[in-house]
């Protein structure tokens, strides 16, 4: 047999699961334990005490009692007469045993009214005379046999099996109550939820966040009371508080008001959060986020709990129905006909069930417990279907705390929180802190400021090529407060910082003129925006979607340069989704690196003051350029990688254009170049990295050209018309198929830079070296076999590239190029060794003064 402890273990759950046990589940568990005790008690009593006592019913009902007392032998049956001697010898003992088995309380109920004499002695001795009564001539073994037969024949089945049925029913109810804790698909989620909930409840960050909320509320109430009592004395103060506060974030609204005179920092009830607690809290935020995404997808836990409750209710109804029918079948008296007359001589026996009274009382108690259990099950069903438990609102928590962004949850997540509320609503309140992005951002800010102190930030400050101090922060959770203490910083770069926020302290950075936001949708407070609007000169924004561009960018009235890198096309690819740029009144340079199909029309708002426009496409064909015609003040225009096949006609209207760059397009012919003669200020033309085959003679009409870039094309010759550009100072025809350098190059008297690297030149014409102003000469990767001695005429030469030719020596006249040094000479080592020793020594000397770069 099993013990009560072993069976009760079926009802045990992990102690941590108690928070998911509402009062009705706890009450039903206790009821189940009581029913289990009733069943085990009844079963124990039945196994140890349960029996039936039977006496035969005699066939001579008219015999008088006096005759029975006076002559017991005349009532002896024929079967009994044969064993008279045996009966006489053992009769008294048999009578003693038989009569001893009949309870005194039931003697009056026996039909034949057995009479016996009581002796004053407490114990009956064998030597005493035989007691008077009706003699049955049945021995002890026959009585035992009849009792066993009648127990199985006469007793109703429910009287025999009630304890076992009650035990089975109770075990089923126990299993049904806790099945959702044991089923693998739900137990894993429940275990994870309880673990996270316990950690959230005990986390120091929860205490800190709620204490800050309480302090904020008390501070707000204090200010409200102060304002109400002393309003006439502080009219100016109350008016300041009614206006938009200096710490209110721009473009966002919050339900919490902060005093401008009393910042939150001075609240004394804030707790200190060390680094370890901060890391644990951040891990909890991540766990809560993943658990919510996992559990909110289904309502399996809710359905399983409903099913097990329905099963318990149906079980209660079933038990109640058949138990009420059988409760009347438990009686003390029973008539038994076991069909054993051939063994005992009697066909009918009158039996008594000694456990009938106890079993009946236990059954009534069990029915009462089942009724209470069923009522609780019905209440549980009422609670389950009274309101939608697959939705949970944190509205009350949002009202009581400063975390107004706590989202409502659904499905199994919502159901588990409803169950927790039945235990203690404080759990859900503390758990909601870890669902709030505002709370998470506060935690990140504390951890961030702890990790990135002023000293560490100062170590990351570098000086760039323009001799400006810059700081680049990459993949942080936010902007550390100590950044704003770097008052001498010129450039601040923020990359992949999702919660970047510029506070009012940025006004301390008086040297800051350039900001970079790379995939960083930054928010600014009102005071910070006012400072940036007046002081910021250059802004770089890199984004994936145009919605990531902060709206306050379009309000920086003193901005000079704006660089936008990202997708500027809308979903239908028909219109450009840029906000109005008319407020950028001082913008001079606009750089767009995107996938434009047309020049945005709202760029014309910048036409009065924009001087440089750069469009770098990703290979998308730029079709519509009509907006360019209105950019009359444009001085520099770059259209890179726009799949242009010709020089756009809209460019010819830009009369103030000074530099035109059409790099990396698909231009094959430039016959329209003659129209550039109307651009009187055009001095720089860049047609590099295209597919141009020939240069038209009309290029000579663009007389003011000083820089001409024709590298990385498919040119096979240089027309003499190029050398009619008398003002040309920079000519780059590298990486083409040019074989001959015309002698007419001598006409370029102001030529300072000439590059013809990567062509098929074999001979260098001597007139080339009459261009004595040349400073940089790139002749590498050709087929040149010899360098003329006239190279010594280039007295201003500072850079010379000869690597990759067919040279066998270098002319000693290189020694006449006094400005040429070893770092400016690109040639193979063995060729450098062919120079005279004094020339090598002179070239190897470091220059005492910096020389010009030749442009």
C-alpha positions in Angstrom: 0.0 0.0 0.0 1.1 3.6 -0.5 1.3 6.4 2.0 -0.6 9.6 2.0 2.6 11.5 1.4 3.3 9.5 -1.8 -0.2 10.2 -3.2 -0.2 13.9 -2.2 3.0 14.4 -4.1 0.8 14.3 -7.3 -0.5 17.6 -6.2 2.9 19.2 -5.5 4.3 21.8 -7.8 7.5 23.8 -7.8 7.4 26.5 -5.0 8.1 29.2 -7.6 4.9 28.3 -9.5 2.8 29.5 -6.6 2.5 32.9 -8.2 0.5 31.3 -11.0 -1.9 29.7 -8.5 -5.0 31.9 -7.9 -7.0 31.4 -4.8 -9.4 29.0 -6.4 -6.6 26.7 -7.5 -5.1 26.8 -4.0 -8.5 26.1 -2.5 -9.2 23.2 -4.9 -5.8 21.8 -4.1 -6.6 21.7 -0.4 -10.0 20.2 -1.2 -8.3 17.5 -3.2 -6.0 16.8 -0.3 -9.0 16.4 2.1 -10.7 14.2 -0.4 -7.6 12.2 -0.8 -7.4 11.7 3.0 -11.1 10.6 3.0 -10.4 8.1 0.3 -7.3 6.7 1.9 -9.0 6.6 5.4 -11.9 4.7 3.9 -9.7 2.4 2.1 -7.6 1.7 5.1 -10.7 1.0 7.3 -12.1 -1.3 4.6 -8.9 -3.3 4.3 -8.5 -3.7 8.1 -12.0 -3.6 9.6 -14.4 -4.3 6.8 -16.4 -7.6 7.1 -19.8 -9.2 7.0 -21.3 -11.3 9.8 -24.0 -13.7 8.7 -26.4 -16.1 10.5 -28.5 -18.8 8.8 -32.3 -18.2 8.6 -33.9 -21.4 10.2 -36.9 -23.1 8.5 -39.0 -23.5 11.8 -40.3 -20.1 12.4 -43.1 -21.3 14.9 -40.8 -22.8 17.5 -41.2 -21.2 20.9 -38.3 -19.7 22.7 -39.0 -21.7 25.9 -38.8 -25.0 24.0 -35.5 -23.9 22.5 -34.1 -23.3 26.0 -35.4 -26.5 27.5 -34.7 -29.0 24.8 -32.0 -28.0 22.3 -31.8 -31.5 20.9 -35.3 -31.6 19.4 -34.4 -28.9 17.0 -31.4 -30.8 15.6 -31.5 -31.3 11.9 -30.9 -34.7 10.4 -27.4 -33.6 9.3 -26.7 -32.3 12.8 -27.9 -35.6 14.5 -25.2 -37.5 12.8 -22.6 -35.5 14.5 -24.2 -35.2 17.9 -21.2 -36.5 19.8 -19.0 -34.1 18.0 -21.3 -31.3 18.8 -21.6 -32.1 22.4 -17.9 -32.2 22.8 -17.3 -29.0 21.0 -20.7 -27.3 21.2 -20.0 -25.0 24.0 -16.8 -23.8 22.3 -18.6 -23.3 19.0 -21.4 -21.4 20.6 -18.9 -19.2 22.4 -17.1 -18.3 19.2 -20.3 -17.9 17.2 -22.1 -15.7 19.7 -18.9 -13.7 20.3 -18.9 -12.6 16.7 -22.4 -11.0 16.9 -22.3 -7.4 18.2 -24.5 -6.9 21.2 -26.1 -3.9 19.6 -27.6 -5.9 16.8 -29.1 -8.8 18.9 -32.6 -7.4 18.9 -32.7 -7.2 15.1 -32.1 -10.9 14.5 -35.4 -12.6 13.5 -35.1 -15.7 15.7 -34.3 -13.7 18.8 -31.4 -15.7 20.2 -31.5 -15.7 23.9 -28.4 -16.3 26.0 -27.7 -16.1 29.7 -25.1 -13.8 31.0 -22.9 -14.9 33.8 -21.4 -12.6 36.3 -18.0 -13.8 35.3 -16.4 -11.5 32.6 -14.9 -14.5 30.7 -16.8 -17.6 29.5 -15.0 -20.8 30.5 -15.3 -24.1 28.7 -16.2 -26.0 31.8 -19.4 -24.0 32.3 -22.7 -25.3 31.1 -23.7 -24.8 27.5 -25.5 -21.6 26.8 -29.2 -21.8 25.9 -30.2 -20.8 22.3 -30.9 -22.1 18.9 -28.4 -24.5 17.7 -27.3 -24.2 14.0 -24.7 -27.0 14.0 -22.3 -24.9 11.9 -18.7 -24.8 12.8 -16.3 -21.8 12.6 -14.9 -22.5 9.2 -18.4 -22.7 7.7 -19.3 -19.3 9.2 -16.1 -17.8 7.7 -17.0 -19.3 4.4 -20.5 -18.0 4.5 -19.3 -14.5 5.5 -16.9 -14.4 2.6 -19.5 -15.6 0.2 -22.1 -13.1 1.3 -19.6 -10.3 1.3 -19.2 -10.7 -2.5 -22.8 -11.7 -3.2 -25.0 -9.6 -0.9 -23.1 -6.3 -0.6 -23.6 -3.7 -3.4 -20.5 -3.1 -5.5 -20.3 0.6 -4.4 -20.0 -0.4 -0.8 -17.0 -2.5 -1.6 -15.3 -0.1 -4.1 -16.2 3.4 -2.9 -12.7 4.1 -1.3 -10.9 3.0 -4.5 -13.2 5.1 -6.7 -12.8 8.1 -4.5 -9.1 7.7 -4.6 -9.0 7.4 -8.4 -11.3 10.4 -8.8 -9.2 12.5 -6.5 -6.0 11.6 -8.3 -7.6 12.5 -11.7 -8.7 15.9 -10.2 -5.2 16.5 -8.9 -3.6 15.7 -12.2 -6.1 17.9 -14.0 -5.4 20.8 -11.7 -1.6 20.8 -12.4 -1.4 19.4 -15.8 -0.5 22.7 -17.4 2.6 22.9 -15.1 3.7 19.4 -16.3 2.9 19.4 -20.0 6.2 20.0 -21.9 4.9 22.6 -24.4 3.5 24.8 -21.6 5.9 24.0 -18.7 8.9 25.3 -20.5 7.2 28.6 -21.2 5.8 28.8 -17.6 9.2 28.0 -16.1 10.8 30.7 -18.3 8.1 33.2 -17.4 8.4 32.5 -13.6 12.1 32.8 -13.8 12.1 36.1 -15.6 9.3 37.5 -13.4 11.2 36.6 -10.2 14.4 38.3 -11.5 12.4 41.4 -12.6 10.7 41.6 -9.2 14.0 41.4 -7.3 16.1 43.5 -9.8 17.6 46.7 -8.3 16.7 48.5 -11.5 13.0 47.9 -10.8 13.4 49.4 -7.4 15.4 52.4 -8.9 12.9 53.0 -11.7 9.8 52.9 -9.4 11.5 55.0 -6.8 12.4 57.6 -9.4 8.7 57.6 -10.4 7.6 58.1 -6.8 10.1 60.9 -6.4 9.0 62.6 -9.6 5.3 62.3 -8.5 6.1 63.8 -5.1 8.2 66.5 -6.7 5.4 67.3 -9.0 2.8 67.4 -6.2 5.1 69.6 -4.2 5.4 72.0 -7.1 1.7 72.0 -7.6 1.0 72.8 -4.0 3.7 75.4 -3.9 2.3 77.0 -7.0 -1.2 77.0 -5.6 -0.2 78.6 -2.3 2.3 81.2 -3.5 1.0 82.1 -7.0 0.8 85.8 -6.3 4.4 85.9 -5.1 5.9 84.0 -8.0 4.1 85.0 -11.1 7.2 85.0 -13.3 8.2 81.5 -12.1 4.8 79.9 -12.9 4.8 81.5 -16.3 8.1 80.0 -17.1 6.9 76.6 -16.1 3.9 76.9 -18.3 6.0 77.5 -21.4 7.8 74.7 -23.2 10.6 73.6 -20.8 14.2 73.8 -21.7 14.5 70.0 -21.1 11.5 69.1 -23.2 12.6 67.0 -26.2 11.7 68.6 -29.5 9.2 66.9 -31.8 8.1 64.6 -28.9 5.5 64.9 -26.1 5.7 63.2 -22.8 3.2 63.1 -19.9 5.8 63.9 -17.2 6.7 67.5 -16.4 10.1 68.4 -15.1 10.9 71.6 -13.3 13.5 73.8 -15.0 14.7 75.1 -11.7 14.8 71.8 -9.9 16.2 69.0 -12.1 15.5 65.4 -11.3 19.1 64.8 -10.3 18.6 66.3 -6.9 15.9 63.9 -5.8 17.3 62.2 -2.8 15.5 58.9 -3.0 17.3 57.6 -6.1 19.3 54.5 -5.6 22.7 53.7 -6.9 23.0 51.1 -9.6 26.4 49.4 -9.9 27.8 48.0 -13.1 26.9 44.4 -12.4 23.3 45.3 -11.6 23.2 47.3 -14.8 24.4 44.5 -16.9 21.9 42.1 -15.3 19.1 44.6 -16.0 20.1 45.0 -19.6 20.1 41.2 -20.0 16.6 41.1 -18.4 15.3 43.6 -20.9 16.6 41.4 -23.8 15.1 38.3 -22.2 11.7 40.0 -21.7 11.7 41.2 -25.3 12.5 37.7 -26.7 10.1 36.0 -24.3 7.3 38.3 -25.3 7.9 37.7 -29.0 7.9 34.0 -28.3 4.8 33.7 -26.1 2.5 36.3 -27.8 2.4 34.3 -30.9 0.0 31.7 -29.5 -2.7 31.1 -26.9 -1.9 27.4 -26.1 -1.4 27.9 -22.4 -4.8 29.7 -22.1 -6.6 26.9 -24.0 -4.9 24.2 -22.0 -6.0 25.8 -18.7 -9.6 26.2 -20.0 -9.6 22.5 -21.1 -8.4 21.2 -17.7 -10.9 23.4 -15.9 -13.7 22.0 -18.2 -12.5 18.5 -17.5 -12.6 19.0 -13.8 -16.1 20.4 -14.1 -17.3 17.5 -16.1 -15.7 15.1 -13.7 -17.4 16.8 -10.8 -20.8 16.5 -12.5 -20.2 12.8 -13.3 -19.1 11.9 -9.8 -22.0 13.8 -8.3 -24.6 12.1 -10.5 -23.7 8.5 -9.9 -22.7 8.9 -6.2 -26.0 10.4 -5.3 -27.7 7.3 -6.8 -25.6 4.8 -4.8 -25.5 6.5 -1.5 -28.8 4.9 -0.5 -27.4 1.4 -1.4 -25.1 1.4 1.7 -27.1 -0.4 4.4 -26.3 -2.3 7.6 -28.6 -5.3 7.0 -28.5 -7.6 4.0 -30.2 -10.9 3.1 -27.9 -13.3 1.4 -28.7 -16.3 -0.7 -25.2 -17.7 -1.6 -26.5 -21.0 -3.0 -24.4 -23.1 -0.6 -27.1 -25.2 0.9 -25.3 -28.4 -0.1 -22.4 -27.2 2.0 -24.1 -25.7 5.0 -27.6 -27.0 5.0 -29.0 -23.4 4.8 -30.1 -21.5 1.7 -30.7 -18.0 3.2 -28.5 -16.0 5.6 -29.1 -12.8 7.4 -26.0 -10.6 7.3 -24.8 -7.3 8.9 -22.1 -5.0 7.3 -20.1 -3.5 10.2 -18.6 -0.6 8.0 -21.9 0.5 6.6 -22.4 3.4 9.0 -18.8 4.7 8.6 -18.8 4.3 4.8 -22.1 6.2 4.6 -20.8 9.1 6.7 -17.6 9.2 4.6 -19.5 9.1 1.4 -21.7 12.0 2.5 -18.6 13.9 3.4 -17.0 13.1 0.1 -20.2 14.3 -1.7 -20.0 17.6 0.2 -16.4 18.1 -0.7 -17.1 17.3 -4.3 -20.0 19.9 -4.4 -17.7 22.6 -3.0 -15.0 21.6 -5.5 -17.6 21.8 -8.3 -18.8 25.2 -7.3 -15.2 26.5 -7.4 -14.8 24.9 -10.8 -17.9 26.7 -12.0 -16.5 30.0 -10.6 -13.3 29.4 -12.4 -15.1 28.9 -15.7 -17.1 32.1 -15.0 -13.8 34.0 -14.4 -12.2 32.6 -17.6 -15.1 33.7 -19.8 -16.2 36.8 -18.0 -13.7 39.0 -19.7 -11.0 38.6 -22.5 -8.0 37.1 -20.7 -6.0 37.1 -23.9 -5.5 40.8 -23.6 -3.7 42.6 -20.8 -3.6 46.3 -20.3 -0.9 48.2 -18.3 -3.1 51.3 -18.2 -3.1 51.4 -14.4 0.7 51.0 -14.3 1.1 53.7 -16.9 -1.0 56.1 -14.9 0.9 55.4 -11.7 4.4 55.7 -13.2 6.3 57.8 -15.6 6.6 54.9 -18.1 3.6 55.8 -20.4 5.0 53.7 -23.2 4.4 50.3 -21.5 2.6 48.3 -24.3 -0.4 46.1 -23.8 0.2 42.4 -24.4 -1.9 39.6 -25.7 -2.4 35.8 -25.9 -0.5 33.6 -23.5 1.6 36.5 -22.2 -1.6 38.4 -21.2 -3.1 35.2 -19.6 0.0 34.6 -17.5 -0.1 38.2 -16.2 -3.8 37.9 -15.4 -3.0 34.8 -13.3 -0.1 36.6 -11.6 -2.5 39.5 -10.7 -4.7 37.0 -8.8 -1.6 36.3 -6.6 -0.2 39.8 -6.3 -0.6 42.8 -8.7 2.8 44.2 -7.6 4.5 41.5 -9.7 2.9 42.9 -12.9 3.7 46.4 -12.0 7.3 45.7 -11.5 7.4 43.5 -14.5 6.0 46.3 -16.7 9.1 48.3 -16.0 11.0 45.9 -18.3 8.5 46.3 -21.1 9.0 50.1 -21.3 11.4 51.5 -23.8 11.7 54.6 -21.7 12.9 52.5 -18.8 15.3 50.6 -21.0 16.7 53.9 -22.3 17.2 55.2 -18.8 19.1 52.1 -17.9 21.2 52.4 -21.0 21.9 56.0 -20.2 23.1 55.1 -16.7 25.3 52.2 -17.9 26.6 54.3 -20.8 27.6 57.2 -18.7 29.3 54.9 -16.2 31.3 53.2 -19.0 32.1 56.3 -21.1 33.4 58.8 -18.7 35.2 62.0 -19.6 38.7 60.5 -19.5 37.8 57.6 -21.8 36.2 59.9 -24.3 39.2 62.2 -24.3 41.4 59.3 -25.3 39.2 58.7 -28.4 39.5 62.3 -29.6 41.7 62.5 -32.8 43.0 65.3 -35.0 42.1 64.9 -38.7 43.9 66.1 -41.8 42.3 69.6 -41.5 43.8 69.9 -38.0 40.4 69.7 -36.4 39.5 67.7 -33.3 37.0 65.0 -34.0 35.3 62.2 -32.0 33.8 59.1 -33.6 31.3 57.1 -31.5 30.3 53.7 -32.9 27.5 51.3 -31.9 26.7 52.7 -28.5 23.3 52.6 -26.8 23.2 56.4 -26.7 25.3 59.6 -26.5 27.3 59.7 -23.2 26.7 62.9 -21.2 30.4 63.4 -20.9 30.6 64.1 -24.7 29.1 67.5 -24.1 31.9 68.4 -21.7 34.4 68.2 -24.6 34.0 71.9 -25.3 37.0 72.1 -27.8 35.6 69.4 -30.1 35.1 70.5 -33.8 33.6 67.4 -35.3 31.2 64.8 -33.7 30.5 61.6 -35.5 27.7 59.3 -34.3 27.3 56.0 -36.1 24.7 53.2 -35.4 23.5 54.8 -32.2 19.7 54.0 -32.2 18.8 56.3 -29.2 21.0 59.3 -29.9 19.8 62.3 -28.1 21.3 65.8 -28.0 20.6 67.5 -24.7 20.8 71.1 -23.7 24.4 70.6 -22.6 25.5 70.6 -26.2 25.4 74.4 -26.0 28.7 74.1 -24.0 30.4 72.9 -27.2 31.1 76.3 -28.7 33.7 74.9 -31.1 31.4 72.3 -32.6 30.6 73.1 -36.3 30.2 69.7 -37.9 28.0 66.7 -37.1 27.8 63.2 -38.6 24.8 61.0 -38.1 25.3 57.5 -39.7 22.2 55.4 -39.4 21.4 57.4 -36.3 18.0 59.1 -36.0 19.0 61.7 -33.5 16.6 63.6 -31.3 17.3 67.0 -29.9 15.9 69.0 -27.1 14.6 72.5 -27.7 17.6 74.2 -26.2 20.0 72.0 -28.1 18.1 72.7 -31.4 18.4 76.4 -30.8 22.1 76.1 -30.4 22.6 73.9 -33.5 20.4 76.2 -35.5 22.7 79.1 -34.9 26.1 77.4 -34.7 26.1 74.2 -36.9 27.8 74.7 -40.3 28.1 71.1 -41.7 25.9 68.1 -41.3 26.3 64.6 -42.7 23.3 62.2 -42.5 23.6 58.6 -43.7 20.3 56.6 -43.6 18.5 53.6 -45.1 15.0 55.2 -45.4 14.3 58.9 -45.8 12.1 58.7 -42.6 15.3 58.3 -40.6 16.3 61.9 -41.5 15.4 64.0 -38.4 12.9 66.6 -39.3 14.8 69.3 -37.4 17.5 69.0 -40.0 15.4 71.1 -42.4 15.2 74.0 -39.9 18.9 74.6 -39.4 18.9 78.1 -40.9 22.7 78.7 -40.6 23.7 75.4 -42.1 26.3 75.7 -44.9 26.9 72.1 -46.0 24.4 69.2 -46.1 25.4 65.6 -47.0 22.6 63.1 -47.4 23.5 59.4 -48.1 20.7 56.9 -48.6 17.5 56.0 -50.4 15.7 59.2 -51.4 13.1 57.6 -53.6 9.6 56.8 -52.3 8.0 53.3 -52.7 6.4 54.0 -56.0 9.7 55.5 -57.3 8.0 58.4 -58.9 8.6 61.3 -56.5 11.3 62.4 -54.2 10.3 62.5 -50.6 12.5 65.3 -49.4 10.9 67.8 -47.0 10.9 71.5 -48.0 14.4 72.9 -47.9 13.4 76.6 -48.1 14.3 77.2 -44.4 18.0 76.3 -45.2 18.6 79.9 -46.2 22.4 79.8 -46.0 23.0 76.3 -47.5 25.9 76.5 -50.0 26.7 72.8 -50.6 24.2 69.9 -51.1 25.6 66.4 -51.5 23.1 63.6 -52.4 24.4 60.1 -52.6 21.3 58.0 -53.5 19.4 56.3 -56.3 17.6 59.3 -57.9 15.8 59.1 -61.2 15.3 62.8 -61.3 16.6 65.9 -59.6 14.2 66.8 -56.8 12.1 69.7 -57.7 12.1 71.1 -54.2 15.9 71.6 -54.5 14.9 74.8 -56.4 14.1 76.3 -53.0 17.9 76.5 -52.6 18.5 78.2 -55.9 19.2 81.7 -54.6 22.2 80.6 -52.5 23.2 77.0 -53.4 26.7 77.0 -55.1 27.6 73.3 -55.2 25.4 70.3 -56.0 26.7 66.8 -55.9 24.6 63.8 -57.0 26.2 60.4 -56.6 23.9 57.7 -57.9 24.3 54.0 -57.4 23.9 53.2 -61.1 20.3 54.3 -61.4 19.7 56.3 -64.6 19.1 60.0 -64.0 16.5 60.9 -66.5 14.9 64.2 -65.5 17.3 67.2 -64.9 15.0 70.1 -65.8 15.2 71.4 -62.3 18.8 72.2 -62.9 17.9 75.1 -65.2 16.7 77.1 -62.2 19.9 76.7 -60.3 21.4 79.9 -61.8 23.9 80.5 -59.0 25.4 77.0 -59.1 29.2 77.1 -59.4 30.0 73.4 -59.0 28.0 70.4 -60.3 28.9 66.7 -59.9 26.8 64.0 -61.5 28.5 60.7 -60.8 27.4 57.2 -61.8 24.1 58.5 -63.2 24.2 56.4 -66.4 24.3 59.6 -68.6 24.9 59.0 -72.2 25.4 62.6 -73.2 26.1 65.9 -71.5 22.7 67.0 -70.2 21.3 70.1 -72.0 20.1 71.6 -68.7 23.7 72.2 -67.8 24.1 74.7 -70.6 21.8 77.2 -68.8 24.0 77.3 -65.7 25.9 80.5 -66.6 27.7 80.7 -63.3 29.0 77.2 -63.5 32.8 76.9 -62.8 33.3 73.1 -62.4 31.5 70.3 -64.1 32.2 66.7 -63.1 30.5 63.8 -65.0 32.5 60.9 -63.7 31.6 57.3 -64.1 28.7 57.6 -66.6 28.1 56.0 -69.9 29.1 59.0 -72.1 30.3 57.9 -75.5 30.3 61.1 -77.5 30.7 64.8 -76.4 29.6 66.6 -79.5 27.5 68.9 -77.3 30.7 70.2 -75.8 30.5 73.2 -78.1 27.6 74.5 -76.0 29.8 74.8 -73.0 31.3 77.9 -74.6 28.4 79.8 -73.2 29.5 79.0 -69.7 32.1 81.7 -69.5 33.2 80.9 -66.0 33.7 77.2 -66.6 37.3 76.4 -65.7 37.2 72.7 -64.8 35.7 69.9 -66.9 35.9 66.3 -65.7 34.8 63.6 -68.2 36.8 60.8 -66.7 35.7 57.1 -66.3 33.4 57.2 -69.3 33.5 55.6 -72.8 34.5 58.5 -74.9 36.3 57.5 -78.1 37.1 60.9 -79.7 37.3 64.5 -78.7 35.6 66.9 -81.0 37.5 69.9 -82.4 34.9 72.2 -80.9 36.5 71.7 -77.5 38.8 74.6 -78.4 35.8 77.0 -78.0 35.7 76.4 -74.2 38.6 78.8 -73.9 38.5 79.3 -70.1 39.3 75.7 -69.3 42.1 75.2 -66.8 41.5 71.6 -65.7 40.6 68.9 -68.1 40.1 65.3 -66.9 39.8 62.7 -69.7 41.3 59.6 -68.0 39.9 56.1 -68.1 38.2 56.5 -71.5 38.8 54.9 -74.9 40.7 57.7 -76.6 43.2 56.7 -79.3 44.6 60.1 -80.1 44.8 63.7 -78.8 43.3 66.3 -81.2 45.4 69.4 -81.7 42.4 71.5 -80.7 43.0 70.6 -77.1 46.3 72.4 -77.3 44.5 75.6 -78.3 43.2 75.9 -74.7 45.8 78.4 -73.7 44.8 78.6 -70.0 45.0 74.8 -69.5 47.1 74.0 -66.4 46.0 70.4 -65.7 45.6 67.7 -68.3 45.0 64.1 -67.4 44.6 61.5 -70.3 45.7 58.5 -68.3 44.5 54.9 -69.1 43.5 55.4 -72.7 44.9 54.0 -75.9 47.0 57.0 -76.9 50.2 56.2 -78.8 51.5 59.7 -79.8 51.9 62.9 -77.9 51.5 65.7 -80.5 54.2 68.3 -80.7 51.5 70.9 -80.4 51.6 70.4 -76.6 54.3 73.0 -76.6 51.4 75.6 -76.9 50.3 74.9 -73.4 52.6 77.4 -71.7 50.8 77.3 -68.4 50.7 73.5 -68.2 51.6 72.3 -64.7 50.3 68.8 -64.5 50.4 66.3 -67.3 49.4 62.7 -66.8 49.4 60.1 -69.6 49.9 56.9 -67.5 48.7 53.6 -68.8 48.8 54.4 -72.6 50.9 53.2 -75.5 53.3 56.0 -75.9 56.8 55.0 -77.2 58.5 58.3 -77.8 58.4 61.5 -75.7 58.4 64.6 -78.0 61.0 67.1 -77.1 58.5 70.0 -77.3 56.9 68.6 -74.2 59.9 69.7 -72.2 59.5 73.2 -73.3 56.5 73.5 -71.0 58.8 74.6 -68.3 56.0 75.2 -65.7 55.3 71.4 -65.4 55.5 70.3 -61.8 54.0 66.8 -62.0 54.7 64.5 -65.0 53.1 61.0 -65.0 54.5 58.8 -67.8 54.3 55.3 -66.2 53.0 52.1 -67.8 53.8 53.0 -71.4 56.3 51.8 -73.9 58.9 54.6 -73.6 62.4 53.4 -74.4 64.3 56.6 -73.5 63.9 59.8 -71.6 65.3 62.8 -73.6 68.0 64.9 -72.0 65.7 67.9 -72.3 63.9 66.8 -69.2 66.5 68.9 -67.4 64.6 72.0 -68.6 61.7 71.2 -66.2 63.2 73.2 -63.3 59.9 73.1 -61.3 59.4 69.4 -61.6 58.5 67.9 -58.2 56.9 64.6 -59.2 58.0 62.2 -61.9 56.5 58.8 -62.6 58.4 56.5 -65.0 57.7 53.0 -63.6 56.4 50.4 -66.0 58.3 51.4 -69.2 61.1 50.0 -71.3 63.9 52.1 -70.0 67.4 50.9 -69.5 68.8 54.1 -67.9 67.9 57.5 -66.6 69.4 60.7 -67.9 71.8 62.4 -65.7 70.1 65.7 -66.5 67.6 64.8 -63.8 70.1 66.4 -61.5 69.1 69.8 -63.0 65.6 69.3 -61.6 66.5 70.7 -58.2 63.0 70.3 -56.7 62.7 66.6 -57.6 63.4 64.4 -54.6 63.4 60.7 -53.9 59.9 60.6 -52.6 58.6 62.3 -55.7 60.4 60.0 -58.2 58.6 56.7 -59.0 60.9 54.4 -60.9 62.4 50.9 -60.6 65.4 50.6 -58.2 67.8 49.3 -60.8 67.1 52.4 -63.0 67.7 54.7 -60.1 71.1 53.1 -59.7 72.1 54.1 -63.2 72.2 57.7 -62.2 75.5 59.3 -61.3 76.4 59.2 -57.7 76.2 63.0 -57.2 72.7 63.0 -58.8 71.5 60.2 -56.6 72.8 61.9 -53.5 71.1 65.2 -54.5 67.8 63.5 -55.2 68.0 61.5 -52.0 68.4 64.6 -49.9 65.3 65.6 -48.0 63.7 68.8 -49.1 64.3 71.7 -46.7 61.0 73.3 -47.7 57.7 71.9 -48.8 57.0 72.2 -52.5 53.7 72.7 -54.3 51.5 69.9 -55.3 51.3 71.1 -58.9 47.6 71.8 -59.1 
